[in-house]
Amino acid sequence: MAKPPKLPKNVSESYLNQITVLKTLSREPVAAINNPRPYQLAEIAELSGLRDEREVQRYLFILEGQKLVSPHPAGDFTSKTWQITRDGMRALKVIQRSAVQ
């Protein structure tokens, strides 16, 4: 069985999983920025590869606190439907550019 890749000392697994969730929510074309597609919690867990809905929900709450994602409809924190925000799209672009360097 292969060992998981070693993480840089300053990047936690939780942080990487949050980025994975953001990437999952940004799967639609860039043209959808003005009207991002909402994803069901189970779908996010499946598409992200994280599989554990409770963990994915925890990451969504963390990202929501940073205004990078929002529940759908807005303000309904019991919702199982989430979408990326414009700030989330911008943050993901910055993350992807810095990862390339």
N, C-alpha and C positions, 0 to 999 in steps of 0.2 A: 504494500500500500504506500502510495506516495505521501511524503510529508507536505503539509500546507506551506505555502511560501512564507518566508520570514518577513515580518513587517518592519519598516523603518522604525527606529526607536521613538520618534515623535508622532507616529500615527497609530491610533488604537484601532482595534477590530471594529468597535462600535462606530467610529468615525467612517471607516470604509463601508460598513453596512448602510450608514445613512446616505452616503454617496450612491451606493447601489440602488437604494430606494428612489433617490432623485432621478437617476438615470432611467429607471423603470417608468417613472411618471412622465418622462420627457420623450417617450418612444415615438410619439406622433411627429409628423413633419413640422418644420419651423413655422410654417404658415398657420399652425394651430395655436400660436402663442396668445393671440387675442381671445381664443376660446378653447382652452386646453381640455382634453378628454378626461372625464372623471373615470377612475378605476376603482373597482371593488377591492376590499381588503384581501380577500382570498386570491384574487387575480394578481395583486401586487406581490403577495407572498410567493405565488407560483412563478411569475415572470422574473422576479428578482433572484430566484433560486434559494431564498432564505427559508421558505416553507413554513416557518413558525409564525402564525398570524399574530400572536401576542407580542412577539419581539418586533415584528413589522409595525404593529400599532404603536409600540413604544417609540420606535424611530420616527414615526409620523408625528407623534406628539412633540418630540424634540425639534423636528424640522418645522413644525407649525409655530413653535415658540420663537423661531428665528424668521418667521414669515416666508418660508421657502415653499411650504405646501399649505393647503387649506382643505377643510372638510367640505363636502358637497351635500346639501346646501350649506353655504357659509354660516358659521356660528354653531352648527349642530355637531357637537363633539361626541355624540353617541353614534354618529353616522359611520357606516362601513364603506363609504365612498369618499375618495380623496382625489385631489388634483394638484398639480404643480402650479405655483404662482409665477408671475413675471420675474420677481426677485429670485425665485428658485431657478428659473432658466438662466438668468444672468450669473448667478453663483456657480451653476454647473459649468457654464462656459469658462469662467475664470479657473475653476478647478481643473478642467480638461486642458486648458492652455498651460497651466503650471505643471501638470503631470508630464507634458510633452518635453518641457525644458529640463 
